Structure formats: structure tokens, C-alpha cells
Amino acid sequence: MSDGDGAPGRLSGRLVALGVTGSIAAYKAVELLRLLTAEGADVVVLLSASASRFVGALSFAALSRHPVETDVLELQADGRIGHIVVADSADAIVVAPATAHWLGAMANGLAADVVTAACLATSSPVVVAPAMDGDMWTHPATQANVARLRDAFAYAIVEPDTGSLASGQSGVGRLAELPRIVDAVVAAVAGRPIRQPDAGARPPLAIAPVREEDLGGRHVVVTAGGTREPIDPVRFIGNRSSGRMGVALAEAALGRGASVTLIAADVSVALPVDRARVVRVETADELRSALLETLFGSPPAPPVARFDALVMAAAVADFTPRAPAAGKLSRGEGLSLELRPTPDILAEVSRIARGAGGPGSPGDGVIPRPVLVGFAAETGSLDRAPDKLRRKGLDLLVANDVTEAGSGFGSDTNRVVILDAEGGREALPLLSKRAAADRILDRVAAALDARDAAGQTAAMQERNA
Ligand SMILES: Cc1cc2nc3c(=O)[nH]c(=O)nc-3n(C[C@H](O)[C@H](O)[C@H](O)COP(=O)(O)O)c2cc1C
């Protein structure tokens, strides 16, 4: 082992691609990754779409320090094709756990997922550790597929163990003990030269790119978390927002030199209280008051822009009880709640900032013109998002489908689409929320730079007129 005793690991200098498919045993792949790393291997992970519903890409990315390949149609940040880079640079590919479905796809050369595509494209040894229900394993189809992989493709098969299975039954089909899989990888590469010692030709590192302080001198206001609307002193109507995306945005903006105000409703993550101005709120009404004061100052003074960009990531309730009870309600005969709609805070901010009416709004809006970013958490189609962007007068709208695996509330990752006022649409791959935050702030920083450049040009033209 390479850790602890100082001796080089048996996979020292090797790049091992770990393909994970959608078995209940997928969680064991996290430990397998650790064992391979302990043997000195540089590990890059490929996840089938089903696998990423069992284990999130973030754990693998954090432990492997490489972005995780999840989508066969997604290019790497530098434009390279991820599964081909892996196929061309890995010393071995180990598929563990391998599902019955994956064995069938592989036996037939069906390259619809990153794991199969990489195996098809590689000339390196492939090690396969199947895991499944006992009857699936003994089915002639599975056995024929395994035989083809072993005999026709010369893949090393690490036969599953006998023991208790996820189905509650006992039988053959359990993923082999992990040291046995590591030994099979070591045996597969034995005697072969290291395939690609040049790190530049291997998959990229997942280290967040060092960004210059491109938000230095800017005041970025971020809202985060879910509001709670009181029913009585002990009960409330809330939502599933964890505040992760908003806090990631605040952290990312701080990292890029911005001064940050974070208006936080209910969140389940730590807040950067030592580096940002943090304002805690509970209800939609409280969030509105705190936000308007932060952005424009207190009435009756005319609104002035006290911010450069607002990123409205909070999940603000659309409805609130019309008359919360002063005392705790008893169970009684049941309860009917009358709800009233809450104000559309972002639309109101936009009206004030853009000068299209609203309380105390000057004719032309505030100067300099702030950048307004909204979020749209949708379930299913994102079709309504462009209309929301237009209606609210936003510069950018970040839309995501919160029902998608690995996206939305409570998850550490997010797959978002950034829409802009010019009709542009940028679909980002599944990213950690921090990486998604940086991609959103790339757009904010660019919009602010464009705003300033336009302001300077206008001032010069005025001087020269
Ligand atoms: C809870 C659960 C556990 C599963 N475990 C396995 C398993 O251990 N092995 C297997 O072959 N399929 C298993 N499946 C079925 C696969 O997830 C399914 O066939 C899927 O399409 C595999 O996709 P993939 O091979 O592209 O990853 C499981 C399904 C569920 C819902």
C-alpha cells in the first residue's frame, strides 16, 4: 500500500477507470475507489445513469479528484470527449458493480452509457465484477453475456460471492469482496508499461479553476433557503429547500472578491457568517423587507442601487396563511387554512431597479443598472422558464428540474440551464453546486463588465458630443 507504510502501491503511477453501474452494491464502489487509491492508482470514475441514482457523483469526484463521467454526450470543459480520453489513457477499466443490464449491453457492443462506451473504445484490460440477484445471475442470458465477455473479449471476470442479497434472499450474486477486485486489477496490468504517464493527456483534475477576483469591488446579494409561513406559533408551511445552492453562490462570490450579503431563510448548511453580512429571515414578508432595504435603502428616501447583482436562490413561499393563529391550534374538528398569495419579490425588485413603476421608483430605475438573476425550480419541463425571465425583467434565469436525480433540493449536485435576456440558453452538465455557482457567477461577472463598458462608452460619447 502507498499510504502509511511508505512502500509504493501495486498500482503506483497507474490510471484506473472505475465504471459503476446501477446495482444496490454501487455504494461499495466508493470504498473500492479508496482501496485503488491506497494502492497508488490515479482513479477516474464513470457512472451509468442508473448508478448515479444509487450514489451521487460528488463523493466520487471528491475522492478521485477528477470530474466524474456520467453522460456519453457531454464534452469535457476543454472540449475533449470524456470517455475517449479515459479509454485512451487508462491502464485498466474495472466495472464494479456490473449489472445484468450492463453485461448485456457490453456483450452486444451497445455504447449508450459512458461505461460501455469507454470499454468499447479502449485497448486496455477490462475487469468486470458483476453483482445482482441470484436468479438474474444464473439466467442463461446473463451467463451467455458473461461467457462472451470472458471468452470473446478476454475480460477478467471477478465472479460474485454467495451470501445475503438485497432481495432478502441468499444466493450467488453478491459483489465479490473488494480486495479480490483490487487483486484482479493488479493482475490485469501486471507486466504492462504505464500507458499514459503524461497528466495532460489523462482526464482533467476536478480542482476548481483558480478564478481571478473578477467580482472584486462588487456587492453581490444572495438569498438562500426556504421561507416558513406560520400557521400558529408552533407550526408553519415550509418547503424542501436546503439553502445549499444559495450558500454555494455566496461562497463562490466571496472567493471571487465580492462583498456579499446573504439573506438566509431556513437552511440546513453552515453560513459564512465570518466573511459575509448574513441576515436571517423566516417568512416571505421578512425576506422582502430585508432584501428591499439591503438593495435600495429605507423609504422614504428614494431608492439607490446599493448592490451590483442579486442572485435570488431562496425558495420563497408563494402562499402564506391569511390569519396565523395567535395561540397553538388544537386538533379539534380539523382545520381549513385560508392562504393569500405572497408578493412576487423578484418582480418588485426588478420594477424598482428598472424603473417601470413600483413603490418610490424613479423613472429610469437605479444607476448603475444591477444584474438580476432568478431561479426557477420546475418539476418536469422547463418550458415556462423563458416566460418567467421576460415577465420579471431578469438578466439571467437559472432553471432546473428538481425531480431529476442528483438535482435540486437537498442534493450536493445540480444540473441547470442558464437562460439570458437575449434568448440564449446554456445547459450545464451535472455539477457540484459550488461548480454550478461559479458557472452562474461567470455570467454575472461578464454582465457587470459589459454594463461598465457600456457606461464608459456612453460617458465618452456624451463628452465628445
Ligand atoms: C433497488 C434496486 C437495486 C438493484 N440492484 C441491481 C443489482 O444489484 N444488479 C443488477 O443487475 N440490477 C439491479 N437493479 C436493476 C438495475 O438498476 C437496472 O437494470 C438498470 O437499468 C441498470 O442500468 P445500468 O446497467 O445502465 O446501470 C436494481 C434496481 C433497483 C431498483
The ligand as a Tripos MOL2 file, in Angstrom:
@<TRIPOS>MOLECULE
LIG
   31    33     1     0     0
SMALL
NO_CHARGES

@<TRIPOS>ATOM
      1 C1        -33.0520   -1.0910   -5.5420 C.3       1 LIG1
      2 C2        -32.5460   -1.6980   -6.8060 C.ar      1 LIG1
      3 C3        -31.4330   -2.4770   -6.7940 C.ar      1 LIG1
      4 C4        -30.9420   -3.0470   -7.9600 C.ar      1 LIG1
      5 N1        -29.8440   -3.8050   -7.8960 N.ar      1 LIG1
      6 C5        -29.3970   -4.4030   -9.0150 C.ar      1 LIG1
      7 C6        -28.2670   -5.2650   -8.9400 C.ar      1 LIG1
      8 O1        -27.6610   -5.4570   -7.8890 O.2       1 LIG1
      9 N2        -27.8450   -5.8210  -10.0970 N.ar      1 LIG1
     10 C7        -28.4870   -5.6330  -11.2890 C.ar      1 LIG1
     11 O2        -28.0760   -6.2200  -12.2770 O.2       1 LIG1
     12 N3        -29.5530   -4.8110  -11.3810 N.ar      1 LIG1
     13 C8        -30.0140   -4.1990  -10.2660 C.ar      1 LIG1
     14 N4        -31.0900   -3.3740  -10.3440 N.ar      1 LIG1
     15 C9        -31.6970   -3.0990  -11.6670 C.3       1 LIG1
     16 C10       -30.8620   -2.0960  -12.4290 C.3       1 LIG1
     17 O3        -30.7420   -0.8960  -11.6900 O.3       1 LIG1
     18 C11       -31.4930   -1.7980  -13.7920 C.3       1 LIG1
     19 O4        -31.4660   -2.9700  -14.5840 O.3       1 LIG1
     20 C12       -30.7940   -0.6730  -14.5280 C.3       1 LIG1
     21 O5        -31.4370   -0.4880  -15.7670 O.3       1 LIG1
     22 C13       -29.3200   -0.9180  -14.7440 C.3       1 LIG1
     23 O6        -28.7890    0.1420  -15.5230 O.3       1 LIG1
     24 P1        -27.2350    0.2470  -15.8860 P.3       1 LIG1
     25 O7        -26.7890   -1.1350  -16.1960 O.co2     1 LIG1
     26 O8        -27.2080    1.1470  -17.0850 O.co2     1 LIG1
     27 O9        -26.5480    0.8660  -14.7400 O.co2     1 LIG1
     28 C14       -31.5930   -2.7930   -9.1870 C.ar      1 LIG1
     29 C15       -32.7090   -1.9830   -9.2090 C.ar      1 LIG1
     30 C16       -33.1880   -1.4510   -8.0450 C.ar      1 LIG1
     31 C17       -34.3950   -0.5650   -8.0960 C.3       1 LIG1
@<TRIPOS>BOND
     1     1     2 1
     2     2     3 ar
     3     2    30 ar
     4     3     4 ar
     5     4     5 ar
     6     4    28 ar
     7     5     6 ar
     8     6     7 ar
     9     6    13 1
    10     7     8 2
    11     7     9 ar
    12     9    10 ar
    13    10    11 2
    14    10    12 ar
    15    12    13 ar
    16    13    14 ar
    17    14    15 1
    18    14    28 ar
    19    15    16 1
    20    16    17 1
    21    16    18 1
    22    18    19 1
    23    18    20 1
    24    20    21 1
    25    20    22 1
    26    22    23 1
    27    23    24 1
    28    24    25 2
    29    24    26 1
    30    24    27 1
    31    28    29 ar
    32    29    30 ar
    33    30    31 1
@<TRIPOS>SUBSTRUCTURE
     1 LIG1         1 GROUP 0 **** ****
